[in-house]
Amino acid sequence: MTLIKSISGIRGTIGGKSGDSLTPLDVVKFTAAYGSWLKNRHPESPLRVVIGRDARLSGKMVSDLVSSTLVGMGFHVIDLGLSTTPTVEIAVPIENALGGIILTASHNPIQWNALKLLNEKGEFISGSDGEELLQIAEDESFEFAEVKSLGKVENNDTYIQKHIDLILDLPLVDKEAIQKANFKICIDAVNSTGGIAVPMLLEALGVAEIKKINCEPTGVFAHNPEPLPENLREISGELRKGNFDLGIVVDPDVDRLAFINEDGEPFGEEYTLVAVADYILTNSENKTGLTTVSNLSSTLALKDVTLKAGGEYHSAAVGEVNVVTKMKEVGAIIGGEGNGGIIYPEFHYGRDALVGIALFLSHLAKFNKPIGFLRNTYPNYHIAKKKVELTTDLNVDDILEEIKSKYERYPVNTEDGVKINFEKEWVHLRKSNTEPIIRIYAESEFETTASNLADKIIRDIKELISQ
């Protein structure tokens, strides 16, 4: 059993003992801490909070616990029910709420759930805010309302449609071009809320034919929910039959997006952001502010596409809140993460697979060739992802410092772990926040070179350990 308390929320496996896994007691405690944090942050404001959840089996139980706890603290809870992470994010400012809670463990397996926490802008809370909240939970310094001051729950299932309507109003979403393209699309939504939202979006965009795979929001995931090629054999097989123009895959809370080419081959999760950024950069009216951001572990292809458009690329520490912070700092017009997370600030500062789908289909419709041809227009890189498991007595920071010194003749970025940049390759080392592990990511134009580069760093680490 696992319980992970972090600055962005609480997540864990369902069942077990309090403090060891995500039990009802832990859900109530952390929700109460969040409610107290909101009250401290907005002492004079009406107490309003938005909540929503993905379809996983524990979702209803966790949602009931969260809403009842907030009611017990005097909050008016707007419950969107089965929803998506980006839908909750856009609902918070529309509802003039103080914050929001998304009940989802994202791409984690079925036994996991989590509380993801938003501020009044509908954005993930900052690191400092998270530290404050964790302290409130640790001290149990929260109070509940008296009986005449209890809150109430308002159920509102209209927000997925509102979300879609707002996407259709975006200037770079070209519904007419998508309709003319007469797309035939297959969807895999891993039996979660993407099975509700993605077909609604595609119908609104005028997609000619839609085939649904795993689109019943039962919460019984048909496969590992992380949208990686090894988990997408079913939809890839459907595409190989030759009856569809592309496949669309989302994770359980619809903030990660991947595509499958017309021949069943993955478009590449890393290239979701690259393709959408290419479209935004090419069609932006402001040709002087073409700035993009991705995290340090994302592909070089985004930088290449940005520079080709005459723009400026910036990197950020891994994590959505870090990418958003950097995007605001540099005025980025598009950004995200190489895991298929699209952040389009003209809409909102959050990873949003639905807006990503609309922008990508607009791009593909105007490109007017199969999706595989579009993929071939981008630089081809390969990323190797590996890890080194360490004993708990080792100081990971010391090891990273030694690696930094060993490669000091190369440009090194220490914003988030250690990233060593070579001419057309890089390797990124990050320590896990929850395990004695160093994660190693390496990228090259050649798959074997990326793997060999990661293995070389692993050998370096093992040599340091043995000294």
Buried (B, 14 or more C-beta within 10 A) or exposed (E): BBBBBBBBBBBBBBEBEBEBBBBBEBBBBBBBBBBBBBBEBBEEEEBBBBBBBBBBBBBBBBBBBBBBBBBBBBBBBBBBBBBBBBBBBBBBBBBEBBBBBBBBBBBBEBBBBBBBBBBBBBBBBBBEBBEBBBEBBEEEEBEBBEEEEEBEBEEBEEBBBBBBEBBEEBEBBBBEBBBEBEBBBBBBBBBBBBBBBBBBBBEBBBBEEBBBBBBBBBBBBBBBBBBBBEBBEBBBEBBBEEEBBBBBBBBBBBBBBBBBBBEBBBBBBBBBBBBBBBBBBBBBEEEEEBBBBBBBBBBBBBBBBBEEBEBBBBBBBBBBBBBBBBBBEBEBBBBBBBBBBBBBBEBBBBBBBBBBBBBBBBBBBBBEEBBBEBBEEBBEBBBBBBBBEBEEEBEBEEBBEBBBEBBEEEEBBEBBBBBBBBEBBBBBBBBEEEEBBBBBBBBBEBEEBBBEBBBEBBEBBEEBEEE
